[in-house]
């Protein structure tokens, strides 16, 4: 089948495109910019147009069109697909709808929660591979063990996916097992409030098969509240208070209590699938990081070399967890924590929580320099009025610390080069294009 993907460079759509390519389908696609993800897809045989979306990019003989949830209704390629649909049968699906169809054909394990999804999928996938269960995996990051890919093709019935809650995407899936890491306020451009989020998670749990298993974080009060409202036959809790947390802390290679919790989630899910603890601990000990999740590399700016860390943290809770992980990993090292806030609406709704996270982020052992740069404007998801209410300068003023500064995004390299010293730690933090800036620092 010939499948056209609009927004093929997204982390989810690109993984699904890899699935179809591996199945033998012909893939065309489009995206606004050229990225390493698109380059990798082209090497696999996908035919991709970059730049401005155009109706002519949609093949006349296309058999299915898949589009990213970020694509707007007035997108010319989406409009062209709907014109074709009026003339003949043509499935036009969002990424989540298309992935939902795939989940019907497998024993699907969905990993959900506000934080920790990608890391938990990564760990659980490595465990199942180590156990010889040969899963197919779609993940919201790239994993070195999968050839630096966000997709792994397996030959068993097991299918592990990262199931995102934004726009209720996870309501399209058909899981035999749900792994639930935590529930917190986020995506308030779509959800009204926490109650709306919990209601949607309740609907999501209703999609679990009758004999399926829910693996859940017993430490999360919102999950406990949710479980008081549903009836699920098979439940498997995990907690940082359980004895296994100490053993995981001894073998895990990535820092932070949040990663111990993620590993416990993977361990508990693996147990429910019949995998021995010996196999699970071995796989967890071999997990080092995934793309943009405490992803540690060597960096170089001008002639100065340093440790560079890419991290996707874009929520106040994730910022706090990242500070804690840095404290755990690095002592007596100067740290440049360069944060690009993601989305004006997130900053507006969580402004006070971001301020608190940065005010309390320094535990006293490290010499921090916190740099906050311009807010990343998410196309099609912003209210223009909010850009006048919040910005990076206001956040810095509210934090009110001598070690916290505003640097314009376009001046990051220039300003950093003037103060950077050998063996400093530079942490590029955020879900926006700060990653593209930081990649240029890789030697």
C-alpha positions as CSV (number, residue, x, y, z in Angstrom):
1,X,0.0,0.0,0.0
2,X,1.1,3.6,-0.7
3,X,0.8,5.6,2.5
4,X,1.3,9.4,2.8
5,X,2.3,10.8,6.2
6,X,1.7,14.5,6.8
7,X,4.1,15.7,9.5
8,X,6.3,12.6,9.1
9,X,9.2,14.1,11.1
10,X,7.3,13.9,14.4
11,X,8.5,11.3,16.8
12,X,5.3,9.3,16.7
13,X,4.4,9.5,13.0
14,X,8.0,8.6,12.0
15,X,8.0,5.5,14.2
16,X,4.7,4.4,12.6
17,X,6.2,5.1,9.1
18,X,9.1,2.8,10.0
19,X,6.5,0.1,11.0
20,X,4.9,0.4,7.6
21,X,8.2,0.4,5.7
22,X,9.3,-2.8,7.6
23,X,5.9,-4.3,6.5
24,X,6.8,-3.6,2.9
25,X,4.5,-0.6,2.3
26,X,5.5,2.4,0.2
27,X,5.9,5.6,2.2
28,X,5.7,9.2,1.1
29,X,5.6,12.1,3.5
30,X,6.1,15.8,4.2
31,X,7.4,18.0,6.9
32,X,8.3,21.6,7.4
33,X,12.0,21.1,8.1
34,X,14.9,18.7,7.5
35,X,15.9,16.7,10.5
36,X,17.9,13.7,11.4
37,X,14.7,11.7,11.8
38,X,13.7,12.5,8.2
39,X,17.2,11.7,6.9
40,X,17.0,8.3,8.6
41,X,13.6,7.6,7.0
42,X,14.9,8.6,3.6
43,X,17.7,6.1,4.0
44,X,15.0,3.4,4.6
45,X,13.3,4.3,1.3
46,X,10.7,6.9,2.3
47,X,10.1,9.6,-0.2
48,X,9.8,12.9,1.7
49,X,9.2,16.5,0.7
50,X,10.4,19.2,3.2
51,X,9.4,22.8,3.4
52,X,6.0,24.3,2.7
53,X,3.1,21.8,2.6
54,X,1.6,21.5,-0.9
55,X,-1.4,19.5,-2.3
56,X,0.9,18.1,-5.0
57,X,2.8,16.2,-2.4
58,X,-0.1,13.8,-2.0
59,X,0.3,11.0,-4.6
60,X,-2.8,10.5,-6.8
61,X,-2.8,6.8,-6.1
62,X,-2.4,7.0,-2.4
63,X,-4.0,4.2,-0.4
64,X,-4.0,5.8,3.1
65,X,-3.2,9.2,4.6
66,X,-1.9,9.6,8.1
67,X,-1.4,13.0,9.7
68,X,0.1,14.3,12.9
69,X,-2.2,15.7,15.5
70,X,-0.3,19.0,15.1
71,X,-1.6,19.3,11.5
72,X,-4.3,21.9,11.2
73,X,-7.6,21.5,9.2
74,X,-6.5,24.0,6.6
75,X,-3.3,22.1,5.7
76,X,-3.3,21.9,1.9
77,X,-2.2,18.2,1.9
78,X,-5.0,17.2,4.3
79,X,-7.5,19.2,2.2
80,X,-6.2,17.4,-0.9
81,X,-6.6,14.0,0.8
82,X,-10.3,14.9,1.6
83,X,-10.9,15.9,-2.0
84,X,-9.6,12.4,-3.1
85,X,-11.8,10.8,-0.4
86,X,-14.9,12.4,-2.0
87,X,-14.0,10.5,-5.3
88,X,-13.0,7.2,-3.8
89,X,-12.6,5.3,-0.6
90,X,-9.5,6.7,1.2
91,X,-8.7,6.1,4.9
92,X,-7.6,9.5,6.4
93,X,-6.4,8.9,10.0
94,X,-4.6,10.7,12.7
95,X,-1.4,9.1,14.0
96,X,-3.3,7.8,17.0
97,X,-6.1,6.3,15.0
98,X,-3.7,4.5,12.6
99,X,-1.7,3.2,15.6
100,X,-4.9,2.1,17.2
101,X,-5.6,-0.2,14.2
102,X,-2.2,-1.8,14.6
103,X,-2.8,-2.5,18.3
104,X,-5.8,-4.7,17.5
105,X,-3.5,-7.2,15.9
106,X,-1.1,-7.7,18.8
107,X,-0.8,-8.3,22.5
108,X,-0.4,-4.6,23.2
109,X,1.3,-3.1,26.2
110,X,0.6,0.7,26.5
111,X,2.8,2.8,28.8
112,X,1.0,6.0,29.9
113,X,1.4,8.9,32.4
114,X,2.4,12.5,32.5
115,X,6.1,11.7,33.0
116,X,8.4,8.7,32.4
117,X,6.7,7.1,29.5
118,X,9.7,7.0,27.1
119,X,12.1,5.7,29.8
120,X,9.7,3.0,31.0
121,X,9.0,1.8,27.4
122,X,12.8,1.7,26.8
123,X,13.5,-0.3,29.9
124,X,10.5,-2.7,29.4
125,X,11.5,-3.2,25.8
126,X,15.1,-4.1,26.7
127,X,13.8,-6.6,29.3
128,X,11.5,-8.3,26.8
129,X,14.3,-8.5,24.2
130,X,16.6,-9.9,26.9
131,X,13.9,-12.5,27.8
132,X,13.6,-13.6,24.1
133,X,10.1,-12.3,23.8
134,X,11.1,-10.3,20.7
135,X,8.6,-7.4,20.9
136,X,7.7,-4.8,18.3
137,X,8.2,-1.3,19.9
138,X,7.0,2.2,19.1
139,X,8.6,4.8,21.4
140,X,8.5,8.5,21.8
141,X,12.3,8.8,21.7
142,X,15.3,7.0,20.1
143,X,17.1,4.1,21.7
144,X,20.7,3.2,21.0
145,X,19.9,-0.5,21.5
146,X,17.5,-0.2,18.6
147,X,20.0,1.3,16.2
148,X,19.3,4.8,17.5
149,X,15.7,4.4,16.3
150,X,12.2,5.0,17.7
151,X,11.0,1.7,16.4
152,X,11.9,-2.0,16.7
153,X,10.4,-4.7,14.6
154,X,9.8,-7.9,16.5
155,X,8.3,-11.2,15.3
156,X,6.3,-12.1,18.4
157,X,2.8,-11.0,19.3
158,X,4.1,-8.5,21.9
159,X,3.7,-4.8,20.9
160,X,4.9,-2.1,23.3
161,X,3.9,1.5,22.7
162,X,4.1,4.9,24.3
163,X,0.5,6.0,24.8
164,X,0.2,9.8,25.0
165,X,-2.7,11.5,26.7
166,X,-2.6,14.7,24.6
167,X,-6.0,15.2,22.9
168,X,-7.0,11.8,24.3
169,X,-4.8,10.0,21.9
170,X,-4.6,6.9,24.1
171,X,-8.3,6.4,23.7
172,X,-7.6,4.9,20.3
173,X,-5.7,1.9,21.6
174,X,-6.6,-1.6,22.5
175,X,-4.3,-2.7,25.3
176,X,-3.9,-6.1,27.0
177,X,-1.7,-4.4,29.6
178,X,-1.6,-0.7,30.7
179,X,1.4,0.6,32.6
180,X,0.5,3.8,34.4
181,X,3.4,5.9,35.8
182,X,1.7,9.0,37.2
183,X,-1.0,11.5,36.6
184,X,-0.6,15.2,36.8
185,X,-1.8,18.4,35.3
186,X,-0.4,19.0,31.8
187,X,-1.6,19.8,28.2
188,X,-4.0,22.4,29.5
189,X,-4.4,23.6,26.0
190,X,-6.7,20.6,25.6
191,X,-7.8,19.6,29.1
192,X,-9.9,21.9,31.3
193,X,-8.3,20.9,34.6
194,X,-7.1,17.9,36.6
195,X,-10.6,16.5,36.9
196,X,-10.9,16.4,33.1
197,X,-7.6,14.6,32.9
198,X,-8.6,12.0,35.5
199,X,-11.9,11.5,33.7
200,X,-10.1,10.8,30.5
201,X,-7.8,8.4,32.2
202,X,-10.8,6.6,33.5
203,X,-12.2,6.2,30.0
204,X,-8.8,5.0,28.9
205,X,-8.7,2.3,31.6
206,X,-12.1,1.2,30.3
207,X,-10.3,0.1,27.1
208,X,-8.2,-2.5,28.9
209,X,-9.3,-6.0,27.9
210,X,-11.4,-7.8,30.6
211,X,-8.5,-10.2,31.4
212,X,-5.8,-7.5,31.0
213,X,-3.5,-6.2,33.7
214,X,-3.0,-2.7,35.1
215,X,0.5,-1.9,36.3
216,X,0.3,1.2,38.4
217,X,2.3,3.6,40.6
218,X,1.0,3.2,44.1
219,X,2.9,6.3,45.2
220,X,0.8,8.6,43.0
221,X,-2.3,10.0,44.7
222,X,-4.1,10.9,41.5
223,X,-3.8,7.3,40.4
224,X,-5.1,6.0,43.7
225,X,-8.0,8.4,43.4
226,X,-8.7,7.1,39.9
227,X,-8.6,3.5,41.0
228,X,-11.3,4.2,43.6
229,X,-13.6,4.9,40.6
230,X,-12.9,1.8,38.5
231,X,-13.1,-1.9,38.8
232,X,-10.2,-3.8,37.3
233,X,-9.7,-7.5,37.8
234,X,-5.9,-7.8,37.5
235,X,-3.8,-5.0,39.2
236,X,0.0,-5.0,39.9
237,X,1.2,-2.0,42.0
238,X,4.8,-0.7,42.3
239,X,6.2,1.7,44.8
240,X,9.5,3.4,45.7
241,X,8.9,2.0,49.2
242,X,9.1,-1.7,48.1
243,X,12.3,-3.7,48.8
244,X,13.2,-4.0,45.1
245,X,13.8,-0.2,44.9
246,X,17.1,-0.6,46.8
247,X,18.3,-3.3,44.4
248,X,17.4,-1.3,41.4
249,X,19.2,1.7,42.9
250,X,22.4,-0.4,43.0
251,X,22.2,-1.6,39.4
252,X,20.7,1.3,37.4
253,X,23.0,3.5,35.4
254,X,20.8,6.6,35.1
255,X,20.4,8.9,38.1
256,X,17.3,10.1,39.9
257,X,14.6,8.6,42.0
258,X,12.1,9.1,39.1
259,X,14.2,6.6,37.1
260,X,14.1,4.1,39.9
261,X,10.3,4.4,39.8
262,X,10.4,3.9,36.0
263,X,12.5,0.8,36.4
264,X,10.1,-0.5,39.0
265,X,7.2,0.0,36.6
266,X,9.2,-2.0,33.9
267,X,10.1,-4.7,36.4
268,X,6.5,-5.1,37.6
269,X,5.2,-5.3,34.0
270,X,7.8,-7.9,33.1
271,X,6.8,-10.0,36.1
272,X,3.2,-9.9,35.0
273,X,4.4,-11.2,31.6
274,X,6.3,-14.1,33.2
275,X,9.8,-12.7,32.9
276,X,12.2,-13.6,35.7
277,X,13.7,-10.9,37.9
278,X,17.2,-12.1,37.0
279,X,16.5,-11.2,33.3
280,X,14.9,-7.9,34.3
281,X,17.7,-6.7,36.5
282,X,20.3,-7.6,33.9
283,X,18.4,-5.6,31.2
284,X,17.9,-2.6,33.6
285,X,21.6,-2.6,34.4
286,X,22.3,-2.3,30.6
287,X,20.1,0.8,30.2
288,X,22.1,4.0,30.0
289,X,19.8,6.6,28.5
290,X,17.6,7.3,25.6
291,X,17.5,10.3,23.2
292,X,17.0,13.6,25.0
293,X,16.5,11.9,28.4
294,X,19.6,12.6,30.4
295,X,21.4,11.9,27.2
296,X,25.1,12.5,28.1
297,X,27.7,13.3,25.5
298,X,30.9,15.3,25.0
299,X,30.5,18.9,23.8
300,X,32.8,21.5,22.3
301,X,32.3,25.2,21.8
302,X,35.2,27.1,20.2
303,X,38.2,25.3,21.8
304,X,36.5,24.4,25.1
305,X,35.4,20.8,25.8
306,X,32.8,19.9,28.3
307,X,30.1,17.4,29.3
308,X,26.8,18.0,27.3
309,X,23.5,16.6,28.4
310,X,20.3,16.7,26.3
311,X,17.1,16.5,28.3
312,X,13.5,16.8,27.3
313,X,12.2,18.2,30.6
314,X,9.5,20.8,29.9
315,X,7.2,20.4,33.0
316,X,7.9,21.8,36.5
317,X,7.9,18.3,37.9
318,X,10.4,17.2,35.3
319,X,12.7,20.2,36.0
320,X,12.7,19.3,39.7
321,X,13.6,15.7,38.9
322,X,16.4,16.8,36.5
323,X,17.9,19.0,39.2
324,X,17.8,16.0,41.6
325,X,19.5,13.7,39.1
326,X,22.2,16.3,38.4
327,X,22.9,16.6,42.1
328,X,23.2,12.8,42.3
329,X,25.5,12.5,39.3
330,X,27.8,15.5,39.5
331,X,29.5,16.9,42.6
332,X,31.7,20.0,42.6
333,X,31.2,20.7,38.9
334,X,29.9,23.9,37.5
335,X,26.6,23.3,35.7
336,X,25.0,25.5,33.0
337,X,21.3,24.7,33.1
338,X,20.0,26.2,29.9
339,X,16.2,25.9,29.8
340,X,13.9,26.7,26.8
341,X,10.3,26.9,28.1
342,X,7.9,25.0,25.9
343,X,4.6,26.5,24.8
344,X,3.2,29.8,26.1
345,X,0.1,28.1,27.5
346,X,2.2,25.7,29.6
347,X,4.3,28.6,31.0
348,X,1.2,30.6,31.7
349,X,-0.7,27.9,33.6
350,X,2.5,26.6,35.4
351,X,4.3,29.9,35.9
352,X,4.4,29.8,39.7
353,X,5.4,26.1,39.7
354,X,8.2,26.8,37.3
355,X,9.4,29.6,39.5
356,X,9.3,27.3,42.6
357,X,11.2,24.6,40.7
358,X,14.0,26.9,39.8
359,X,14.1,28.5,43.2
360,X,14.5,25.2,45.0
361,X,16.5,23.4,42.3
362,X,19.9,24.0,43.8
363,X,20.7,21.7,46.7
364,X,23.9,23.4,47.6
365,X,26.5,21.0,46.3
366,X,26.9,22.4,42.8
367,X,27.8,25.7,41.3
368,X,24.7,26.4,39.1
369,X,24.2,28.9,36.3
370,X,20.6,28.8,35.3
371,X,19.9,30.3,31.8
372,X,16.3,30.7,30.7
373,X,15.9,31.5,27.0
374,X,12.9,32.4,24.8
375,X,9.7,30.4,25.0
376,X,9.3,27.9,22.2
377,X,6.1,28.8,20.3
378,X,4.3,25.7,19.3
379,X,2.6,26.3,15.9
380,X,-1.1,25.9,15.9
381,X,-1.4,25.3,19.7
382,X,-1.0,28.8,21.2
383,X,-3.3,31.7,22.1
384,X,-1.7,34.8,20.9
385,X,-2.8,36.8,23.9
386,X,-0.6,34.7,26.2
387,X,2.6,35.8,24.6
388,X,1.9,39.2,26.1
389,X,1.3,37.8,29.6
390,X,4.4,35.5,30.0
391,X,7.9,35.5,28.7
392,X,11.4,34.3,29.7
393,X,12.3,37.7,31.2
394,X,9.3,37.7,33.5
395,X,10.2,34.2,34.7
396,X,13.8,35.2,35.5
397,X,12.5,38.3,37.4
398,X,10.1,36.1,39.4
399,X,12.8,33.6,40.3
400,X,14.9,36.4,41.6
401,X,18.2,34.6,42.0
402,X,21.6,36.0,41.1
403,X,22.5,32.8,39.3
404,X,19.5,32.9,37.0
405,X,19.7,34.9,33.8
406,X,17.8,35.5,30.6
407,X,19.7,35.0,27.3
408,X,18.0,35.4,23.9
409,X,17.9,32.1,22.0
410,X,20.0,33.5,19.1
411,X,22.8,34.5,21.5
412,X,23.2,31.3,23.5
413,X,26.4,30.2,21.8
414,X,28.0,33.6,21.9
415,X,27.3,34.2,25.6
416,X,28.1,30.7,26.7
417,X,31.5,30.8,24.9
418,X,32.5,33.9,26.9
419,X,32.1,32.1,30.2
420,X,32.4,28.4,29.6
421,X,35.3,26.5,31.2
422,X,36.8,23.1,30.6
423,X,34.9,20.3,32.4
424,X,31.8,22.4,32.9
425,X,28.4,20.6,32.6
426,X,26.1,22.1,30.0
427,X,22.5,20.8,30.2
428,X,20.2,21.7,27.2
429,X,16.7,21.4,28.6
430,X,13.3,21.5,26.8
431,X,11.0,20.0,24.3
432,X,11.5,22.6,21.6
433,X,14.3,23.4,19.2
434,X,17.0,23.8,21.9
435,X,18.0,20.3,20.8
436,X,19.0,21.6,17.4
437,X,21.1,24.3,19.0
438,X,22.7,21.8,21.3
439,X,23.5,19.3,18.5
440,X,25.8,21.9,17.0
441,X,27.9,21.6,20.2
442,X,28.6,17.9,19.6
443,X,32.3,17.7,18.5
